[in-house]
Amino acid sequence: MPKYLSKEEMYSQCNAKGNFIPKKELDINKIKSMVKIAQEDLETARELKPKLRWNTIYKLSYDALHQLTEAFILFEKIKSLNHQCLFSYL
């Protein structure tokens, strides 16, 4: 069974392994595009609620959260190589 790490431990591990990639420039168009994709995912998830498509709703909601988190850290000119590192950075 894998050992669960605190957010601080995960951040330190990600940082030590080089999983945070500095970006040279701030790409506002990319950020806007990511936010638009997240909005579309959330809109689609809302449309599926009456159909009780919970697995799809969950996946779309997580994808939206992932996109928004990635867009948020791009404001600091950082890219993460995986989900765990992305959320620990946040």
PyMOL Python script that loads the backbone (N, CA, C, O; Angstrom):
from pymol import cmd

cmd.read_pdbstr("""\
ATOM      1  N   MET A   1       0.846  -1.177   0.000  1.00  0.00           N
ATOM      2  CA  MET A   1       0.000   0.000   0.000  1.00  0.00           C
ATOM      3  C   MET A   1       0.897   1.248   0.000  1.00  0.00           C
ATOM      4  O   MET A   1       1.855   1.324   0.769  1.00  0.00           O
ATOM      5  N   PRO A   2       0.580   2.230  -0.869  1.00  0.00           N
ATOM      6  CA  PRO A   2       1.435   3.416  -0.942  1.00  0.00           C
ATOM      7  C   PRO A   2       1.306   4.262   0.323  1.00  0.00           C
ATOM      8  O   PRO A   2       0.256   4.296   0.965  1.00  0.00           O
ATOM      9  N   LYS A   3       2.399   4.940   0.662  1.00  0.00           N
ATOM     10  CA  LYS A   3       2.385   5.845   1.804  1.00  0.00           C
ATOM     11  C   LYS A   3       1.751   7.160   1.355  1.00  0.00           C
ATOM     12  O   LYS A   3       2.123   7.719   0.323  1.00  0.00           O
ATOM     13  N   TYR A   4       0.804   7.638   2.131  1.00  0.00           N
ATOM     14  CA  TYR A   4       0.176   8.918   1.830  1.00  0.00           C
ATOM     15  C   TYR A   4       1.018  10.042   2.424  1.00  0.00           C
ATOM     16  O   TYR A   4       1.460   9.973   3.570  1.00  0.00           O
ATOM     17  N   LEU A   5       1.224  11.063   1.627  1.00  0.00           N
ATOM     18  CA  LEU A   5       2.050  12.187   2.042  1.00  0.00           C
ATOM     19  C   LEU A   5       1.171  13.392   2.341  1.00  0.00           C
ATOM     20  O   LEU A   5       0.101  13.550   1.753  1.00  0.00           O
ATOM     21  N   SER A   6       1.623  14.234   3.251  1.00  0.00           N
ATOM     22  CA  SER A   6       0.937  15.498   3.490  1.00  0.00           C
ATOM     23  C   SER A   6       1.190  16.402   2.283  1.00  0.00           C
ATOM     24  O   SER A   6       2.053  16.115   1.453  1.00  0.00           O
ATOM     25  N   LYS A   7       0.444  17.476   2.195  1.00  0.00           N
ATOM     26  CA  LYS A   7       0.653  18.392   1.058  1.00  0.00           C
ATOM     27  C   LYS A   7       2.060  18.982   1.075  1.00  0.00           C
ATOM     28  O   LYS A   7       2.654  19.218   0.023  1.00  0.00           O
ATOM     29  N   GLU A   8       2.588  19.218   2.278  1.00  0.00           N
ATOM     30  CA  GLU A   8       3.937  19.752   2.386  1.00  0.00           C
ATOM     31  C   GLU A   8       4.976  18.729   1.935  1.00  0.00           C
ATOM     32  O   GLU A   8       5.931  19.069   1.236  1.00  0.00           O
ATOM     33  N   GLU A   9       4.782  17.468   2.342  1.00  0.00           N
ATOM     34  CA  GLU A   9       5.707  16.403   1.928  1.00  0.00           C
ATOM     35  C   GLU A   9       5.660  16.193   0.419  1.00  0.00           C
ATOM     36  O   GLU A   9       6.694  16.021  -0.228  1.00  0.00           O
ATOM     37  N   MET A  10       4.454  16.210  -0.131  1.00  0.00           N
ATOM     38  CA  MET A  10       4.303  16.030  -1.579  1.00  0.00           C
ATOM     39  C   MET A  10       4.958  17.186  -2.332  1.00  0.00           C
ATOM     40  O   MET A  10       5.651  16.970  -3.326  1.00  0.00           O
ATOM     41  N   TYR A  11       4.741  18.399  -1.864  1.00  0.00           N
ATOM     42  CA  TYR A  11       5.355  19.566  -2.502  1.00  0.00           C
ATOM     43  C   TYR A  11       6.878  19.433  -2.492  1.00  0.00           C
ATOM     44  O   TYR A  11       7.527  19.655  -3.514  1.00  0.00           O
ATOM     45  N   SER A  12       7.447  19.074  -1.346  1.00  0.00           N
ATOM     46  CA  SER A  12       8.906  18.919  -1.234  1.00  0.00           C
ATOM     47  C   SER A  12       9.420  17.839  -2.181  1.00  0.00           C
ATOM     48  O   SER A  12      10.450  18.008  -2.833  1.00  0.00           O
ATOM     49  N   GLN A  13       8.694  16.736  -2.246  1.00  0.00           N
ATOM     50  CA  GLN A  13       9.088  15.635  -3.135  1.00  0.00           C
ATOM     51  C   GLN A  13       9.030  16.073  -4.597  1.00  0.00           C
ATOM     52  O   GLN A  13       9.953  15.809  -5.367  1.00  0.00           O
ATOM     53  N   CYS A  14       7.942  16.743  -4.973  1.00  0.00           N
ATOM     54  CA  CYS A  14       7.790  17.213  -6.354  1.00  0.00           C
ATOM     55  C   CYS A  14       8.880  18.217  -6.712  1.00  0.00           C
ATOM     56  O   CYS A  14       9.440  18.178  -7.808  1.00  0.00           O
ATOM     57  N   ASN A  15       9.171  19.109  -5.780  1.00  0.00           N
ATOM     58  CA  ASN A  15      10.195  20.121  -6.004  1.00  0.00           C
ATOM     59  C   ASN A  15      11.566  19.465  -6.163  1.00  0.00           C
ATOM     60  O   ASN A  15      12.337  19.832  -7.049  1.00  0.00           O
ATOM     61  N   ALA A  16      11.865  18.494  -5.301  1.00  0.00           N
ATOM     62  CA  ALA A  16      13.161  17.802  -5.350  1.00  0.00           C
ATOM     63  C   ALA A  16      13.332  17.013  -6.652  1.00  0.00           C
ATOM     64  O   ALA A  16      14.442  16.911  -7.174  1.00  0.00           O
ATOM     65  N   LYS A  17      12.245  16.460  -7.170  1.00  0.00           N
ATOM     66  CA  LYS A  17      12.312  15.663  -8.402  1.00  0.00           C
ATOM     67  C   LYS A  17      12.219  16.515  -9.669  1.00  0.00           C
ATOM     68  O   LYS A  17      12.294  15.983 -10.776  1.00  0.00           O
ATOM     69  N   GLY A  18      12.059  17.816  -9.519  1.00  0.00           N
ATOM     70  CA  GLY A  18      11.990  18.695 -10.688  1.00  0.00           C
ATOM     71  C   GLY A  18      10.670  18.621 -11.423  1.00  0.00           C
ATOM     72  O   GLY A  18      10.627  18.811 -12.639  1.00  0.00           O
ATOM     73  N   ASN A  19       9.592  18.349 -10.708  1.00  0.00           N
ATOM     74  CA  ASN A  19       8.278  18.239 -11.339  1.00  0.00           C
ATOM     75  C   ASN A  19       7.577  19.575 -11.544  1.00  0.00           C
ATOM     76  O   ASN A  19       6.489  19.620 -12.116  1.00  0.00           O
ATOM     77  N   PHE A  20       8.182  20.654 -11.087  1.00  0.00           N
ATOM     78  CA  PHE A  20       7.658  21.994 -11.349  1.00  0.00           C
ATOM     79  C   PHE A  20       8.556  22.635 -12.408  1.00  0.00           C
ATOM     80  O   PHE A  20       9.741  22.867 -12.170  1.00  0.00           O
ATOM     81  N   ILE A  21       7.993  22.911 -13.552  1.00  0.00           N
ATOM     82  CA  ILE A  21       8.748  23.444 -14.678  1.00  0.00           C
ATOM     83  C   ILE A  21       8.482  24.950 -14.793  1.00  0.00           C
ATOM     84  O   ILE A  21       7.342  25.358 -15.015  1.00  0.00           O
ATOM     85  N   PRO A  22       9.520  25.776 -14.643  1.00  0.00           N
ATOM     86  CA  PRO A  22       9.323  27.217 -14.818  1.00  0.00           C
ATOM     87  C   PRO A  22       9.084  27.565 -16.292  1.00  0.00           C
ATOM     88  O   PRO A  22       9.754  27.040 -17.182  1.00  0.00           O
ATOM     89  N   LYS A  23       8.142  28.438 -16.526  1.00  0.00           N
ATOM     90  CA  LYS A  23       7.853  28.922 -17.878  1.00  0.00           C
ATOM     91  C   LYS A  23       8.481  30.307 -18.028  1.00  0.00           C
ATOM     92  O   LYS A  23       8.532  31.078 -17.070  1.00  0.00           O
ATOM     93  N   LYS A  24       8.949  30.612 -19.213  1.00  0.00           N
ATOM     94  CA  LYS A  24       9.613  31.899 -19.438  1.00  0.00           C
ATOM     95  C   LYS A  24       8.622  33.045 -19.579  1.00  0.00           C
ATOM     96  O   LYS A  24       8.893  34.171 -19.162  1.00  0.00           O
ATOM     97  N   GLU A  25       7.470  32.744 -20.171  1.00  0.00           N
ATOM     98  CA  GLU A  25       6.515  33.817 -20.440  1.00  0.00           C
ATOM     99  C   GLU A  25       5.130  33.443 -19.936  1.00  0.00           C
ATOM    100  O   GLU A  25       4.788  32.267 -19.813  1.00  0.00           O
ATOM    101  N   LEU A  26       4.355  34.457 -19.652  1.00  0.00           N
ATOM    102  CA  LEU A  26       2.969  34.287 -19.252  1.00  0.00           C
ATOM    103  C   LEU A  26       2.113  34.253 -20.509  1.00  0.00           C
ATOM    104  O   LEU A  26       2.083  35.224 -21.264  1.00  0.00           O
ATOM    105  N   ASP A  27       1.416  33.145 -20.742  1.00  0.00           N
ATOM    106  CA  ASP A  27       0.599  32.984 -21.939  1.00  0.00           C
ATOM    107  C   ASP A  27      -0.880  33.160 -21.576  1.00  0.00           C
ATOM    108  O   ASP A  27      -1.572  32.197 -21.246  1.00  0.00           O
ATOM    109  N   ILE A  28      -1.337  34.392 -21.643  1.00  0.00           N
ATOM    110  CA  ILE A  28      -2.716  34.719 -21.260  1.00  0.00           C
ATOM    111  C   ILE A  28      -3.719  33.998 -22.162  1.00  0.00           C
ATOM    112  O   ILE A  28      -4.768  33.562 -21.688  1.00  0.00           O
ATOM    113  N   ASN A  29      -3.412  33.867 -23.452  1.00  0.00           N
ATOM    114  CA  ASN A  29      -4.342  33.184 -24.354  1.00  0.00           C
ATOM    115  C   ASN A  29      -4.521  31.721 -23.967  1.00  0.00           C
ATOM    116  O   ASN A  29      -5.630  31.193 -24.042  1.00  0.00           O
ATOM    117  N   LYS A  30      -3.446  31.066 -23.555  1.00  0.00           N
ATOM    118  CA  LYS A  30      -3.549  29.676 -23.108  1.00  0.00           C
ATOM    119  C   LYS A  30      -4.405  29.588 -21.848  1.00  0.00           C
ATOM    120  O   LYS A  30      -5.246  28.697 -21.726  1.00  0.00           O
ATOM    121  N   ILE A  31      -4.193  30.505 -20.921  1.00  0.00           N
ATOM    122  CA  ILE A  31      -4.974  30.517 -19.688  1.00  0.00           C
ATOM    123  C   ILE A  31      -6.450  30.723 -19.991  1.00  0.00           C
ATOM    124  O   ILE A  31      -7.301  30.029 -19.434  1.00  0.00           O
ATOM    125  N   LYS A  32      -6.757  31.657 -20.858  1.00  0.00           N
ATOM    126  CA  LYS A  32      -8.153  31.906 -21.236  1.00  0.00           C
ATOM    127  C   LYS A  32      -8.770  30.670 -21.882  1.00  0.00           C
ATOM    128  O   LYS A  32      -9.922  30.330 -21.609  1.00  0.00           O
ATOM    129  N   SER A  33      -8.013  30.008 -22.726  1.00  0.00           N
ATOM    130  CA  SER A  33      -8.486  28.796 -23.380  1.00  0.00           C
ATOM    131  C   SER A  33      -8.783  27.696 -22.355  1.00  0.00           C
ATOM    132  O   SER A  33      -9.792  26.997 -22.455  1.00  0.00           O
ATOM    133  N   MET A  34      -7.898  27.554 -21.376  1.00  0.00           N
ATOM    134  CA  MET A  34      -8.093  26.536 -20.342  1.00  0.00           C
ATOM    135  C   MET A  34      -9.336  26.833 -19.508  1.00  0.00           C
ATOM    136  O   MET A  34     -10.082  25.918 -19.159  1.00  0.00           O
ATOM    137  N   VAL A  35      -9.561  28.097 -19.188  1.00  0.00           N
ATOM    138  CA  VAL A  35     -10.750  28.477 -18.421  1.00  0.00           C
ATOM    139  C   VAL A  35     -12.011  28.188 -19.235  1.00  0.00           C
ATOM    140  O   VAL A  35     -13.010  27.718 -18.691  1.00  0.00           O
ATOM    141  N   LYS A  36     -11.962  28.468 -20.530  1.00  0.00           N
ATOM    142  CA  LYS A  36     -13.122  28.197 -21.394  1.00  0.00           C
ATOM    143  C   LYS A  36     -13.423  26.697 -21.438  1.00  0.00           C
ATOM    144  O   LYS A  36     -14.585  26.296 -21.377  1.00  0.00           O
ATOM    145  N   ILE A  37     -12.398  25.881 -21.543  1.00  0.00           N
ATOM    146  CA  ILE A  37     -12.590  24.425 -21.558  1.00  0.00           C
ATOM    147  C   ILE A  37     -13.209  23.973 -20.244  1.00  0.00           C
ATOM    148  O   ILE A  37     -14.118  23.143 -20.236  1.00  0.00           O
ATOM    149  N   ALA A  38     -12.720  24.518 -19.131  1.00  0.00           N
ATOM    150  CA  ALA A  38     -13.275  24.164 -17.814  1.00  0.00           C
ATOM    151  C   ALA A  38     -14.743  24.560 -17.723  1.00  0.00           C
ATOM    152  O   ALA A  38     -15.560  23.799 -17.204  1.00  0.00           O
ATOM    153  N   GLN A  39     -15.082  25.738 -18.221  1.00  0.00           N
ATOM    154  CA  GLN A  39     -16.473  26.184 -18.207  1.00  0.00           C
ATOM    155  C   GLN A  39     -17.356  25.253 -19.030  1.00  0.00           C
ATOM    156  O   GLN A  39     -18.465  24.921 -18.611  1.00  0.00           O
ATOM    157  N   GLU A  40     -16.880  24.835 -20.184  1.00  0.00           N
ATOM    158  CA  GLU A  40     -17.647  23.921 -21.030  1.00  0.00           C
ATOM    159  C   GLU A  40     -17.843  22.565 -20.343  1.00  0.00           C
ATOM    160  O   GLU A  40     -18.922  21.977 -20.419  1.00  0.00           O
ATOM    161  N   ASP A  41     -16.788  22.072 -19.668  1.00  0.00           N
ATOM    162  CA  ASP A  41     -16.914  20.810 -18.934  1.00  0.00           C
ATOM    163  C   ASP A  41     -17.963  20.917 -17.839  1.00  0.00           C
ATOM    164  O   ASP A  41     -18.782  20.014 -17.668  1.00  0.00           O
ATOM    165  N   LEU A  42     -17.941  22.022 -17.094  1.00  0.00           N
ATOM    166  CA  LEU A  42     -18.914  22.199 -16.016  1.00  0.00           C
ATOM    167  C   LEU A  42     -20.330  22.354 -16.554  1.00  0.00           C
ATOM    168  O   LEU A  42     -21.283  21.844 -15.964  1.00  0.00           O
ATOM    169  N   GLU A  43     -20.464  23.053 -17.663  1.00  0.00           N
ATOM    170  CA  GLU A  43     -21.785  23.216 -18.284  1.00  0.00           C
ATOM    171  C   GLU A  43     -22.329  21.858 -18.730  1.00  0.00           C
ATOM    172  O   GLU A  43     -23.503  21.557 -18.514  1.00  0.00           O
ATOM    173  N   THR A  44     -21.488  21.053 -19.342  1.00  0.00           N
ATOM    174  CA  THR A  44     -21.903  19.720 -19.776  1.00  0.00           C
ATOM    175  C   THR A  44     -22.260  18.850 -18.571  1.00  0.00           C
ATOM    176  O   THR A  44     -23.236  18.101 -18.618  1.00  0.00           O
ATOM    177  N   ALA A  45     -21.487  18.941 -17.503  1.00  0.00           N
ATOM    178  CA  ALA A  45     -21.778  18.178 -16.288  1.00  0.00           C
ATOM    179  C   ALA A  45     -23.146  18.566 -15.731  1.00  0.00           C
ATOM    180  O   ALA A  45     -23.913  17.696 -15.320  1.00  0.00           O
ATOM    181  N   ARG A  46     -23.457  19.859 -15.715  1.00  0.00           N
ATOM    182  CA  ARG A  46     -24.780  20.313 -15.232  1.00  0.00           C
ATOM    183  C   ARG A  46     -25.910  19.770 -16.108  1.00  0.00           C
ATOM    184  O   ARG A  46     -26.966  19.383 -15.606  1.00  0.00           O
ATOM    185  N   GLU A  47     -25.676  19.746 -17.412  1.00  0.00           N
ATOM    186  CA  GLU A  47     -26.700  19.234 -18.327  1.00  0.00           C
ATOM    187  C   GLU A  47     -26.960  17.744 -18.120  1.00  0.00           C
ATOM    188  O   GLU A  47     -28.055  17.260 -18.409  1.00  0.00           O
ATOM    189  N   LEU A  48     -25.969  17.018 -17.625  1.00  0.00           N
ATOM    190  CA  LEU A  48     -26.110  15.577 -17.429  1.00  0.00           C
ATOM    191  C   LEU A  48     -26.744  15.200 -16.087  1.00  0.00           C
ATOM    192  O   LEU A  48     -27.120  14.044 -15.892  1.00  0.00           O
ATOM    193  N   LYS A  49     -26.869  16.145 -15.168  1.00  0.00           N
ATOM    194  CA  LYS A  49     -27.436  15.828 -13.853  1.00  0.00           C
ATOM    195  C   LYS A  49     -28.841  15.225 -13.935  1.00  0.00           C
ATOM    196  O   LYS A  49     -29.103  14.236 -13.250  1.00  0.00           O
ATOM    197  N   PRO A  50     -29.747  15.769 -14.734  1.00  0.00           N
ATOM    198  CA  PRO A  50     -31.080  15.151 -14.798  1.00  0.00           C
ATOM    199  C   PRO A  50     -31.051  13.706 -15.317  1.00  0.00           C
ATOM    200  O   PRO A  50     -31.951  12.919 -15.022  1.00  0.00           O
ATOM    201  N   LYS A  51     -30.029  13.370 -16.077  1.00  0.00           N
ATOM    202  CA  LYS A  51     -29.915  12.014 -16.624  1.00  0.00           C
ATOM    203  C   LYS A  51     -29.198  11.071 -15.652  1.00  0.00           C
ATOM    204  O   LYS A  51     -29.063   9.877 -15.922  1.00  0.00           O
ATOM    205  N   LEU A  52     -28.739  11.620 -14.517  1.00  0.00           N
ATOM    206  CA  LEU A  52     -28.046  10.835 -13.484  1.00  0.00           C
ATOM    207  C   LEU A  52     -26.817  10.107 -14.029  1.00  0.00           C
ATOM    208  O   LEU A  52     -26.576   8.950 -13.685  1.00  0.00           O
ATOM    209  N   ARG A  53     -26.058  10.770 -14.860  1.00  0.00           N
ATOM    210  CA  ARG A  53     -24.830  10.214 -15.428  1.00  0.00           C
ATOM    211  C   ARG A  53     -23.667  10.569 -14.512  1.00  0.00           C
ATOM    212  O   ARG A  53     -22.778  11.331 -14.891  1.00  0.00           O
ATOM    213  N   TRP A  54     -23.679  10.007 -13.294  1.00  0.00           N
ATOM    214  CA  TRP A  54     -22.775  10.439 -12.238  1.00  0.00           C
ATOM    215  C   TRP A  54     -21.308  10.205 -12.559  1.00  0.00           C
ATOM    216  O   TRP A  54     -20.475  11.045 -12.220  1.00  0.00           O
ATOM    217  N   ASN A  55     -20.969   9.116 -13.187  1.00  0.00           N
ATOM    218  CA  ASN A  55     -19.565   8.864 -13.505  1.00  0.00           C
ATOM    219  C   ASN A  55     -19.032   9.928 -14.467  1.00  0.00           C
ATOM    220  O   ASN A  55     -17.930  10.444 -14.278  1.00  0.00           O
ATOM    221  N   THR A  56     -19.793  10.245 -15.466  1.00  0.00           N
ATOM    222  CA  THR A  56     -19.396  11.268 -16.439  1.00  0.00           C
ATOM    223  C   THR A  56     -19.365  12.646 -15.787  1.00  0.00           C
ATOM    224  O   THR A  56     -18.468  13.443 -16.059  1.00  0.00           O
ATOM    225  N   ILE A  57     -20.339  12.926 -14.929  1.00  0.00           N
ATOM    226  CA  ILE A  57     -20.378  14.205 -14.211  1.00  0.00           C
ATOM    227  C   ILE A  57     -19.127  14.356 -13.350  1.00  0.00           C
ATOM    228  O   ILE A  57     -18.508  15.420 -13.320  1.00  0.00           O
ATOM    229  N   TYR A  58     -18.764  13.289 -12.657  1.00  0.00           N
ATOM    230  CA  TYR A  58     -17.573  13.319 -11.809  1.00  0.00           C
ATOM    231  C   TYR A  58     -16.326  13.579 -12.656  1.00  0.00           C
ATOM    232  O   TYR A  58     -15.511  14.432 -12.304  1.00  0.00           O
ATOM    233  N   LYS A  59     -16.170  12.864 -13.755  1.00  0.00           N
ATOM    234  CA  LYS A  59     -14.993  13.027 -14.607  1.00  0.00           C
ATOM    235  C   LYS A  59     -14.906  14.446 -15.173  1.00  0.00           C
ATOM    236  O   LYS A  59     -13.834  15.052 -15.172  1.00  0.00           O
ATOM    237  N   LEU A  60     -16.022  14.967 -15.651  1.00  0.00           N
ATOM    238  CA  LEU A  60     -16.029  16.323 -16.209  1.00  0.00           C
ATOM    239  C   LEU A  60     -15.715  17.359 -15.129  1.00  0.00           C
ATOM    240  O   LEU A  60     -14.999  18.327 -15.386  1.00  0.00           O
ATOM    241  N   SER A  61     -16.245  17.157 -13.931  1.00  0.00           N
ATOM    242  CA  SER A  61     -15.996  18.096 -12.837  1.00  0.00           C
ATOM    243  C   SER A  61     -14.528  18.069 -12.430  1.00  0.00           C
ATOM    244  O   SER A  61     -13.930  19.118 -12.191  1.00  0.00           O
ATOM    245  N   TYR A  62     -13.950  16.883 -12.351  1.00  0.00           N
ATOM    246  CA  TYR A  62     -12.530  16.781 -12.006  1.00  0.00           C
ATOM    247  C   TYR A  62     -11.674  17.417 -13.099  1.00  0.00           C
ATOM    248  O   TYR A  62     -10.713  18.126 -12.798  1.00  0.00           O
ATOM    249  N   ASP A  63     -12.011  17.172 -14.350  1.00  0.00           N
ATOM    250  CA  ASP A  63     -11.260  17.774 -15.451  1.00  0.00           C
ATOM    251  C   ASP A  63     -11.317  19.298 -15.377  1.00  0.00           C
ATOM    252  O   ASP A  63     -10.321  19.975 -15.629  1.00  0.00           O
ATOM    253  N   ALA A  64     -12.486  19.831 -15.032  1.00  0.00           N
ATOM    254  CA  ALA A  64     -12.617  21.283 -14.901  1.00  0.00           C
ATOM    255  C   ALA A  64     -11.741  21.796 -13.759  1.00  0.00           C
ATOM    256  O   ALA A  64     -11.057  22.808 -13.914  1.00  0.00           O
ATOM    257  N   LEU A  65     -11.757  21.116 -12.628  1.00  0.00           N
ATOM    258  CA  LEU A  65     -10.919  21.504 -11.500  1.00  0.00           C
ATOM    259  C   LEU A  65      -9.441  21.461 -11.880  1.00  0.00           C
ATOM    260  O   LEU A  65      -8.673  22.359 -11.535  1.00  0.00           O
ATOM    261  N   HIS A  66      -9.059  20.419 -12.587  1.00  0.00           N
ATOM    262  CA  HIS A  66      -7.677  20.274 -13.042  1.00  0.00           C
ATOM    263  C   HIS A  66      -7.290  21.420 -13.973  1.00  0.00           C
ATOM    264  O   HIS A  66      -6.225  22.016 -13.815  1.00  0.00           O
ATOM    265  N   GLN A  67      -8.139  21.726 -14.932  1.00  0.00           N
ATOM    266  CA  GLN A  67      -7.858  22.816 -15.885  1.00  0.00           C
ATOM    267  C   GLN A  67      -7.718  24.152 -15.172  1.00  0.00           C
ATOM    268  O   GLN A  67      -6.802  24.923 -15.459  1.00  0.00           O
ATOM    269  N   LEU A  68      -8.629  24.424 -14.238  1.00  0.00           N
ATOM    270  CA  LEU A  68      -8.580  25.700 -13.525  1.00  0.00           C
ATOM    271  C   LEU A  68      -7.344  25.807 -12.641  1.00  0.00           C
ATOM    272  O   LEU A  68      -6.746  26.878 -12.534  1.00  0.00           O
ATOM    273  N   THR A  69      -6.959  24.706 -12.007  1.00  0.00           N
ATOM    274  CA  THR A  69      -5.767  24.703 -11.171  1.00  0.00           C
ATOM    275  C   THR A  69      -4.517  24.916 -12.018  1.00  0.00           C
ATOM    276  O   THR A  69      -3.628  25.685 -11.653  1.00  0.00           O
ATOM    277  N   GLU A  70      -4.464  24.229 -13.145  1.00  0.00           N
ATOM    278  CA  GLU A  70      -3.323  24.393 -14.045  1.00  0.00           C
ATOM    279  C   GLU A  70      -3.245  25.828 -14.562  1.00  0.00           C
ATOM    280  O   GLU A  70      -2.161  26.407 -14.633  1.00  0.00           O
ATOM    281  N   ALA A  71      -4.386  26.398 -14.919  1.00  0.00           N
ATOM    282  CA  ALA A  71      -4.416  27.784 -15.391  1.00  0.00           C
ATOM    283  C   ALA A  71      -3.953  28.732 -14.282  1.00  0.00           C
ATOM    284  O   ALA A  71      -3.229  29.693 -14.543  1.00  0.00           O
ATOM    285  N   PHE A  72      -4.369  28.459 -13.060  1.00  0.00           N
ATOM    286  CA  PHE A  72      -4.011  29.314 -11.927  1.00  0.00           C
ATOM    287  C   PHE A  72      -2.501  29.354 -11.715  1.00  0.00           C
ATOM    288  O   PHE A  72      -1.930  30.427 -11.526  1.00  0.00           O
ATOM    289  N   ILE A  73      -1.852  28.191 -11.745  1.00  0.00           N
ATOM    290  CA  ILE A  73      -0.408  28.211 -11.496  1.00  0.00           C
ATOM    291  C   ILE A  73       0.378  28.737 -12.706  1.00  0.00           C
ATOM    292  O   ILE A  73       1.533  29.142 -12.573  1.00  0.00           O
ATOM    293  N   LEU A  74      -0.253  28.727 -13.876  1.00  0.00           N
ATOM    294  CA  LEU A  74       0.408  29.337 -15.036  1.00  0.00           C
ATOM    295  C   LEU A  74       0.586  30.844 -14.848  1.00  0.00           C
ATOM    296  O   LEU A  74       1.476  31.448 -15.446  1.00  0.00           O
ATOM    297  N   PHE A  75      -0.271  31.451 -14.008  1.00  0.00           N
ATOM    298  CA  PHE A  75      -0.085  32.867 -13.700  1.00  0.00           C
ATOM    299  C   PHE A  75       1.243  33.097 -12.990  1.00  0.00           C
ATOM    300  O   PHE A  75       1.799  34.193 -13.058  1.00  0.00           O
ATOM    301  N   GLU A  76       1.752  32.083 -12.315  1.00  0.00           N
ATOM    302  CA  GLU A  76       3.056  32.180 -11.661  1.00  0.00           C
ATOM    303  C   GLU A  76       4.167  31.625 -12.547  1.00  0.00           C
ATOM    304  O   GLU A  76       5.303  31.442 -12.107  1.00  0.00           O
ATOM    305  N   LYS A  77       3.812  31.359 -13.815  1.00  0.00           N
ATOM    306  CA  LYS A  77       4.757  30.830 -14.809  1.00  0.00           C
ATOM    307  C   LYS A  77       5.339  29.488 -14.380  1.00  0.00           C
ATOM    308  O   LYS A  77       6.543  29.252 -14.489  1.00  0.00           O
ATOM    309  N   ILE A  78       4.468  28.620 -13.893  1.00  0.00           N
ATOM    310  CA  ILE A  78       4.857  27.281 -13.455  1.00  0.00           C
ATOM    311  C   ILE A  78       3.958  26.264 -14.148  1.00  0.00           C
ATOM    312  O   ILE A  78       2.754  26.476 -14.293  1.00  0.00           O
ATOM    313  N   LYS A  79       4.563  25.153 -14.574  1.00  0.00           N
ATOM    314  CA  LYS A  79       3.816  24.007 -15.099  1.00  0.00           C
ATOM    315  C   LYS A  79       4.201  22.809 -14.250  1.00  0.00           C
ATOM    316  O   LYS A  79       5.361  22.648 -13.870  1.00  0.00           O
ATOM    317  N   SER A  80       3.215  21.971 -13.958  1.00  0.00           N
ATOM    318  CA  SER A  80       3.459  20.774 -13.162  1.00  0.00           C
ATOM    319  C   SER A  80       3.418  19.550 -14.066  1.00  0.00           C
ATOM    320  O   SER A  80       2.663  19.507 -15.037  1.00  0.00           O
ATOM    321  N   LEU A  81       4.236  18.560 -13.738  1.00  0.00           N
ATOM    322  CA  LEU A  81       4.300  17.356 -14.567  1.00  0.00           C
ATOM    323  C   LEU A  81       3.255  16.303 -14.214  1.00  0.00           C
ATOM    324  O   LEU A  81       3.072  15.350 -14.972  1.00  0.00           O
ATOM    325  N   ASN A  82       2.557  16.451 -13.074  1.00  0.00           N
ATOM    326  CA  ASN A  82       1.501  15.493 -12.742  1.00  0.00           C
ATOM    327  C   ASN A  82       0.470  16.123 -11.807  1.00  0.00           C
ATOM    328  O   ASN A  82       0.666  17.219 -11.282  1.00  0.00           O
ATOM    329  N   HIS A  83      -0.622  15.405 -11.617  1.00  0.00           N
ATOM    330  CA  HIS A  83      -1.749  15.933 -10.831  1.00  0.00           C
ATOM    331  C   HIS A  83      -1.380  16.169  -9.379  1.00  0.00           C
ATOM    332  O   HIS A  83      -1.720  17.207  -8.812  1.00  0.00           O
ATOM    333  N   GLN A  84      -0.689  15.219  -8.774  1.00  0.00           N
ATOM    334  CA  GLN A  84      -0.344  15.366  -7.361  1.00  0.00           C
ATOM    335  C   GLN A  84       0.522  16.607  -7.133  1.00  0.00           C
ATOM    336  O   GLN A  84       0.309  17.368  -6.190  1.00  0.00           O
ATOM    337  N   CYS A  85       1.477  16.785  -7.997  1.00  0.00           N
ATOM    338  CA  CYS A  85       2.361  17.956  -7.867  1.00  0.00           C
ATOM    339  C   CYS A  85       1.585  19.242  -8.155  1.00  0.00           C
ATOM    340  O   CYS A  85       1.802  20.259  -7.496  1.00  0.00           O
ATOM    341  N   LEU A  86       0.702  19.198  -9.118  1.00  0.00           N
ATOM    342  CA  LEU A  86      -0.120  20.356  -9.444  1.00  0.00           C
ATOM    343  C   LEU A  86      -0.889  20.834  -8.232  1.00  0.00           C
ATOM    344  O   LEU A  86      -0.855  22.018  -7.894  1.00  0.00           O
ATOM    345  N   PHE A  87      -1.584  19.916  -7.574  1.00  0.00           N
ATOM    346  CA  PHE A  87      -2.418  20.306  -6.434  1.00  0.00           C
ATOM    347  C   PHE A  87      -1.577  20.626  -5.205  1.00  0.00           C
ATOM    348  O   PHE A  87      -1.986  21.450  -4.387  1.00  0.00           O
ATOM    349  N   SER A  88      -0.413  19.999  -5.052  1.00  0.00           N
ATOM    350  CA  SER A  88       0.436  20.342  -3.912  1.00  0.00           C
ATOM    351  C   SER A  88       1.025  21.744  -4.100  1.00  0.00           C
ATOM    352  O   SER A  88       1.231  22.468  -3.127  1.00  0.00           O
ATOM    353  N   TYR A  89       1.296  22.123  -5.352  1.00  0.00           N
ATOM    354  CA  TYR A  89       1.799  23.469  -5.615  1.00  0.00           C
ATOM    355  C   TYR A  89       0.755  24.515  -5.250  1.00  0.00           C
ATOM    356  O   TYR A  89       1.061  25.547  -4.654  1.00  0.00           O
ATOM    357  N   LEU A  90      -0.478  24.222  -5.622  1.00  0.00           N
ATOM    358  CA  LEU A  90      -1.576  25.151  -5.324  1.00  0.00           C
ATOM    359  C   LEU A  90      -1.705  25.352  -3.830  1.00  0.00           C
ATOM    360  O   LEU A  90      -2.573  26.100  -3.380  1.00  0.00           O
TER     361      LEU A  90
END
""", "prot")
cmd.dss("prot")
cmd.show_as("cartoon", "prot")
cmd.util.cbc("prot")
cmd.orient("prot")
